[in-house]
Amino acid sequence: MEPSGDNAQYHPYDLLILKHFPDKDLRHVQRGEHRRLYDSARIKEQFGIQPPRDSWPLPPPRPYEELEPGVEEWRRTAIRTIDTRVSSYANAATLYKALGRSAQIKSPTELHERRPHRALLITEVLEKILRHGAPRDQYAARDVCCKWRHTIEYILSSSYRSHFPCSPVEYHSPFKAHWAWQQPSEEELAQLEKRPELLSHEAAHAATNFWVPARITQARALPSDVRKTIRSLSLHANWFRKMSTSTAALDEQRWLDLSQFNFNPYFLDLLSGRVQQKLGRLEVAVKPGRREHLVFQQPLSDTKFVELIGSMFLTEPPCQALGIFVPGRLGAATLEPVTTICDVNGIRIGHLLSTLQAHCGSVVDLWSHEIPALRQQILTTPWPKFTFAVDKLFPWWYYGRPTFVLFLESMEDREVPLARYAHTFGEDYERVCQSQWYEDIPT
């Protein structure tokens, strides 16, 4: 029963519902009930059941985005977004300058026109100043003169090479007794205490996807009442019931996920906004380009600079094992293993980056293989099925970019880490994936 003429402002599902349920007030009907009413009305229509009245009321008009013109406009935008993103991983490579692209490096002529302050000629003073610079500032400073170059190279050769603040750790390694490390800020604790699951018994009862990263649950500063509530909620969570040592994860001080580590800022800068820490894991997006799909672009032509960064430890403290996964073929909430990298002395940046680089092609191939089904679903689904805002979320079931997902693991792979359950149960993936598709990917 399609609307036409004056009925174009009405939704065809609404018209059919009121034909068979004329007393229903659709102004206050939520999506779930609306679908049930429509299914019932459609069955009545198919079996030729006469409506209860000879005439029935018109439904309330719907806004533009819930009618055919608005839905079709959304559909066109979504298809264009998908096609643009897919083509960005197949077109010719773009020239990227991962390091120093935001730092304005002066030409040699400009540099010779300015004389540095005489304090900067003192090696010890210069070193202290340059150590406080961000990675990109240091990359730019390296090209000022030979003295600055040597100073920067010394800084890099002496940074992130010690076992700080402790010897390398793996998943489930114990904390030192009464050790304060990576404590959450007061703002984070305040936000945690405002979570609806902690405020409402009804919300707590339904919080089967409740998840808090280990940096919070292992914090010494966590208020006792909040800790008790978190423990109570976790006992009812989906991930908890799958854990063999779950109570230990709540009651003992241990290394449980990547939220407890400091990541090397040089590593983060190399990946240039394409790395994200969330729910105790690390996500690394592959940069657009041609089939090589570089994880990162080498900052300079000489290899010494790359080697200085690559030989640094990835994290503080150094981690001994990382599991590398990609979103699985059944959707973003699932995982497929790529490989595990291990080093009893601690994983270094170069080890991780070379591993990611080696698997970039297969990761992009997997991503590219899944996207046509997503695109087809958006393209061919009848427009009334995209009426409500939540309906427009359901098709976005896969990541908006090829992505590696990293977890802290144990050297012997004894059990599934907690953060892997958080990946499956801890997020609203349709909403997360939709936002990824419409975000720009830093290059």
Number of C-alpha atoms within 10 A of each C-alpha: 10 11 13 10 6 7 14 14 18 21 23 19 23 20 23 25 24 22 23 22 20 19 11 15 11 15 10 9 12 10 14 8 12 16 15 12 20 20 15 16 22 17 11 15 16 9 8 9 11 11 17 11 10 7 10 17 12 15 23 14 15 14 11 11 16 21 21 20 13 15 21 17 11 16 20 12 12 20 16 13 16 17 14 12 18 20 14 15 22 16 12 12 15 11 9 14 14 19 22 18 13 11 14 10 17 13 10 11 8 9 14 12 8 8 8 10 8 7 10 16 12 10 13 11 11 16 16 12 11 19 16 10 12 12 21 19 18 22 22 20 20 20 17 16 13 10 15 21 17 12 22 23 19 13 17 21 16 12 16 22 16 16 17 13 10 12 15 21 25 24 26 22 13 13 16 11 7 8 10 12 16 15 16 17 10 11 9 11 16 10 9 17 16 10 12 13 19 19 12 10 11 11 14 21 12 13 18 18 19 21 25 15 19 22 21 21 22 25 18 18 15 17 11 10 11 15 19 13 16 21 16 14 22 23 17 17 22 19 23 23 12 12 16 10 13 16 13 12 20 20 12 13 21 20 23 26 25 26 22 23 19 14 17 18 14 20 23 16 18 21 23 17 13 19 20 14 14 14 22 25 20 18 18 21 21 27 25 26 19 16 15 16 21 19 23 22 16 16 17 14 8 9 10 11 18 14 14 18 22 19 18 25 26 27 23 22 21 29 29 22 24 23 20 23 21 23 22 17 15 12 15 20 22 17 18 13 14 17 12 19 15 19 16 14 14 24 22 23 20 19 17 18 17 12 16 21 15 14 15 21 18 12 21 22 13 15 22 16 11 17 20 14 12 16 19 12 14 21 15 9 12 13 17 15 13 24 20 15 11 12 12 19 18 17 19 25 20 27 25 24 23 25 21 21 24 24 26 30 31 23 19 10 12 10 13 16 22 28 27 25 21 24 23 17 19 20 15 12 21 21 15 17 21 20 15 16 19 13 12 9 17 14 19
